[in-house]
Every structure is written in structure tokens, then in C-alpha cells.
Amino acid sequence: MSSAIRIMIVEDHHIVRQGFIALLGTMPEFEVVAEASDGSQALQLFRQHQPDVTLMDLRLPNVNGVEAISKIRGEFTAARIIVLTTFDGDEDIYRALQAGARGYLLKGMNTEELIEAIRMVHRGKTCIPATVAQRLAERMAGPSLTEREKEVLKLIVGGNSNKGIAAALFISEATVKTHINSLLSKLGVEDRTQAATTALQRGIVHFD
């Protein structure tokens, strides 16, 4: 098996993880050398096994997928990581690729797409399906929210009033209104409810 592509699977749902292991185990060209259920464990196991390709979910306990990718790539710059997720928000995609992922696949893909993605990334190429690339292009073309605007948006999603946001961030209500007007404009929405919905759909804010 020395010539096989050595793979680590990082997925917190046991049944899903075992499904990927069973699927890849039927193919002689692949060898699953490690499996992790959270981002912290993923980093430890990567250090131990240094797999050729890592399949990484985004929503993980303790250390999420983007943080795990960033930590692994921080120590192993040549690490080849493919995101496998159900989340297709443009901000999720952007963050994962910024962290160093070489591929981004949605869990609705077929077996052939997964196999080809692993092969491509193992060869040092990137694998970004057309639908994912389009969402990324839209994200890159639009105006970016500032860190403060993201903080305000997260508090809006959490159901906070302007007064509550001001208290949480130690700023005035007038400043809160300024930030809200700016982020509404950048998101292309008309009110707080639309802003909250858009934030969740795009992956700008997550319910942890």
C-alpha cells in the first residue's frame, strides 16, 4: 500500500465519517490512515501521520474546520486539504480557501467527483467546482464587511436591539446605527431581518 494516496478524514458525525472510510476503503489507490472528529484532534493526527490528502468538514466541535486548516497549514505548508461540507455560502468558501484549502466539495457530490478531486489535489492542483467558483467570484466582487460590522451583524442575528449591541460593544447607539446602515448597504438588503437571513445563508455568521 506504499504507493496508495494516504488520506485523513475529519468529520464529527460518526456515521458519515465511517461511510467515507468504507467508500474509500474499496479503492486500492486510497488508504485511510487517520480519522478525526474535531479540529483539535485533526491537528494532532496530522502531525502523527502527515497524510497526503485530508478531507475536512467545516462545522466541527472545539476547533472548527477553517481554524483547523489554518493551524495545519501553519505547520505544514504543503498540506493538501479538501473541504467536504453541506455549506455553500460564499463566505464559508472564501474563509476555507483563504485558510489554505486546495478543494471545496459539497456533500451532494457523486463518488466520481470525490475520487477525481482527491487525485487532483494529490497532484498539487486545486479542485473548485463551477458552482463554488461562481459563489467565490461573487464574494470577491462585492464590498467586504469590516470586523466591527461583522460583530454588529452577529449581534443582530442573535436578536439584540441597538441598545443591546451598543452595550455589548461599548459604543454609542448612534455608532451602532452607522454600522447597521453601512452593512445593510454592503449586503444589499433593506432591514435587519433581511440582514440576519443573508448573514446565515452566506456563512458570514454561524449559529454555534
C-alpha positions as CSV (number, residue, x, y, z in Angstrom):
1,M,0.0,0.0,0.0
2,S,3.1,2.3,0.0
3,S,2.0,3.7,-3.4
4,A,-1.5,4.5,-2.2
5,I,-2.7,8.0,-1.6
6,R,-2.8,8.3,2.2
7,I,-5.9,10.1,3.5
8,M,-7.2,11.5,6.7
9,I,-10.9,12.1,7.2
10,V,-12.1,14.9,9.6
11,E,-15.8,14.6,10.3
12,D,-17.7,14.9,13.6
13,H,-20.7,12.7,12.5
14,H,-19.6,9.1,13.1
15,I,-21.9,7.5,10.6
16,V,-20.9,10.0,7.8
17,R,-17.2,9.5,8.7
18,Q,-17.5,5.7,8.6
19,G,-19.3,6.0,5.3
20,F,-16.4,7.9,3.7
21,I,-13.9,5.4,5.2
22,A,-15.9,2.4,3.8
23,L,-16.2,4.1,0.4
24,L,-12.5,4.9,0.1
25,G,-11.6,1.5,1.5
26,T,-13.0,-0.2,-1.6
27,M,-10.4,1.5,-3.8
28,P,-6.8,0.2,-3.8
29,E,-5.4,3.6,-4.8
30,F,-6.5,5.1,-1.4
31,E,-5.6,4.3,2.1
32,V,-7.3,5.9,5.1
33,V,-4.6,6.4,7.7
34,A,-6.4,8.5,10.2
35,E,-9.9,9.8,11.2
36,A,-10.7,12.7,13.5
37,S,-13.9,14.0,15.0
38,D,-12.9,17.6,15.7
39,G,-10.3,20.2,14.6
40,S,-8.0,19.8,17.5
41,Q,-7.7,16.1,17.0
42,A,-7.2,16.7,13.3
43,L,-4.1,18.7,14.0
44,Q,-2.7,16.1,16.4
45,L,-3.3,13.3,13.9
46,F,-1.9,15.3,11.0
47,R,1.4,15.7,13.0
48,Q,1.4,12.0,13.6
49,H,0.5,10.6,10.2
50,Q,1.2,13.5,7.7
51,P,-1.4,12.2,5.2
52,D,-1.2,13.0,1.5
53,V,-4.7,14.4,1.4
54,T,-7.1,15.5,4.2
55,L,-10.9,15.6,3.8
56,M,-12.2,18.2,6.2
57,D,-15.7,19.2,7.3
58,L,-16.2,22.8,8.2
59,R,-18.6,22.5,11.2
60,L,-16.6,20.8,13.9
61,P,-16.6,21.0,17.7
62,N,-13.9,22.7,19.7
63,V,-11.8,23.9,16.7
64,N,-13.8,24.4,13.5
65,G,-12.7,23.4,10.0
66,V,-11.4,26.7,8.9
67,E,-9.3,27.1,12.1
68,A,-8.0,23.5,11.7
69,I,-7.0,24.1,8.1
70,S,-5.2,27.3,9.1
71,K,-3.4,25.6,12.0
72,I,-2.3,22.6,9.9
73,R,-1.1,24.8,7.0
74,G,0.7,26.9,9.5
75,E,2.9,24.0,10.5
76,F,2.8,22.0,7.2
77,T,2.7,24.4,4.3
78,A,2.5,21.6,1.7
79,A,-0.6,20.1,3.4
80,R,-3.3,19.3,0.8
81,I,-6.8,19.7,2.3
82,I,-10.2,19.3,0.6
83,V,-13.2,20.8,2.4
84,L,-16.2,18.4,2.4
85,T,-19.3,20.2,3.6
86,T,-23.0,20.8,3.2
87,F,-22.5,24.6,3.4
88,D,-22.2,26.5,0.2
89,G,-22.3,30.1,1.5
90,D,-19.8,32.4,-0.3
91,E,-18.2,33.5,3.0
92,D,-17.7,29.9,4.0
93,I,-16.0,29.2,0.7
94,Y,-13.8,32.3,1.0
95,R,-12.7,31.6,4.5
96,A,-11.8,28.0,3.8
97,L,-9.7,28.8,0.7
98,Q,-8.1,31.8,2.5
99,A,-7.1,29.3,5.2
100,G,-5.3,27.2,2.6
101,A,-7.8,24.5,1.4
102,R,-7.0,23.2,-2.1
103,G,-10.5,22.0,-2.8
104,Y,-14.1,22.7,-1.8
105,L,-16.7,20.0,-2.3
106,L,-20.4,19.8,-1.3
107,K,-21.5,16.6,0.2
108,G,-24.1,16.1,-2.5
109,M,-21.3,15.3,-5.0
110,N,-21.1,11.8,-6.5
111,T,-18.3,9.3,-6.0
112,E,-16.5,10.0,-9.2
113,E,-16.3,13.7,-8.3
114,L,-14.8,12.9,-4.9
115,I,-12.3,10.5,-6.4
116,E,-11.2,12.9,-9.1
117,A,-10.9,15.7,-6.5
118,I,-8.6,13.6,-4.3
119,R,-6.4,12.7,-7.3
120,M,-6.2,16.4,-8.5
121,V,-5.3,17.8,-5.1
122,H,-2.8,15.0,-4.5
123,R,-1.1,16.1,-7.8
124,G,-0.8,19.6,-6.4
125,K,-3.8,21.1,-8.2
126,T,-6.9,22.8,-6.9
127,C,-10.4,21.5,-7.2
128,I,-13.1,24.1,-7.2
129,P,-16.4,23.1,-8.9
130,A,-18.0,25.7,-11.1
131,T,-20.9,26.4,-8.7
132,V,-18.4,27.0,-5.9
133,A,-16.2,29.2,-8.1
134,Q,-19.2,31.3,-9.1
135,R,-20.1,32.0,-5.4
136,L,-16.5,32.8,-4.7
137,A,-16.3,35.2,-7.6
138,E,-19.5,37.0,-6.3
139,R,-17.9,37.2,-2.8
140,M,-14.7,38.7,-4.2
141,A,-16.6,41.3,-6.4
142,G,-18.7,42.6,-3.5
143,P,-17.7,45.0,-0.7
144,S,-16.3,43.4,2.4
145,L,-17.7,44.0,5.9
146,T,-15.3,45.4,8.5
147,E,-14.6,43.4,11.6
148,R,-16.8,45.8,13.6
149,E,-19.6,45.4,11.1
150,K,-19.3,41.6,11.4
151,E,-19.6,41.9,15.2
152,V,-22.7,44.1,14.9
153,L,-24.2,41.7,12.3
154,K,-23.6,38.7,14.6
155,L,-25.4,40.5,17.5
156,I,-28.3,41.3,15.1
157,V,-28.6,37.6,14.2
158,G,-28.6,37.0,18.0
159,G,-31.7,39.2,18.3
160,N,-30.1,42.1,20.1
161,S,-31.5,45.6,19.9
162,N,-29.4,48.7,19.0
163,K,-29.2,49.4,22.7
164,G,-28.0,45.9,23.4
165,I,-25.5,46.0,20.6
166,A,-24.1,49.3,21.9
167,A,-23.8,47.9,25.4
168,A,-22.1,44.7,24.2
169,L,-19.5,46.5,22.1
170,F,-19.1,49.5,24.4
171,I,-20.1,52.0,21.7
172,S,-22.9,54.6,21.3
173,E,-26.3,53.8,19.8
174,A,-25.5,56.4,17.1
175,T,-22.4,54.5,16.1
176,V,-24.4,51.2,16.0
177,K,-26.9,52.8,13.6
178,T,-24.0,54.0,11.4
179,H,-22.6,50.4,11.3
180,I,-26.0,49.0,10.6
181,N,-26.7,51.4,7.7
182,S,-23.3,50.5,6.2
183,L,-23.7,46.8,6.5
184,L,-27.2,46.9,5.1
185,S,-25.9,48.8,2.1
186,K,-23.0,46.3,1.6
187,L,-25.3,43.3,1.9
188,G,-27.8,44.8,-0.5
189,V,-30.7,44.4,2.0
190,E,-33.3,46.7,3.4
191,D,-33.7,45.8,7.0
192,R,-32.3,43.9,10.0
193,T,-34.3,40.8,9.3
194,Q,-33.0,40.5,5.7
195,A,-29.5,41.2,7.0
196,A,-29.8,38.3,9.5
197,T,-31.1,35.9,6.9
198,T,-28.4,36.9,4.4
199,A,-25.7,36.6,7.0
200,L,-26.7,33.0,7.8
201,Q,-27.2,32.0,4.2
202,R,-23.8,33.3,3.1
203,G,-22.0,31.9,6.1
204,I,-20.9,35.3,7.4
205,V,-22.5,34.4,10.8
206,H,-23.0,30.9,12.2
207,F,-25.1,29.5,15.0
208,D,-22.5,27.7,17.1
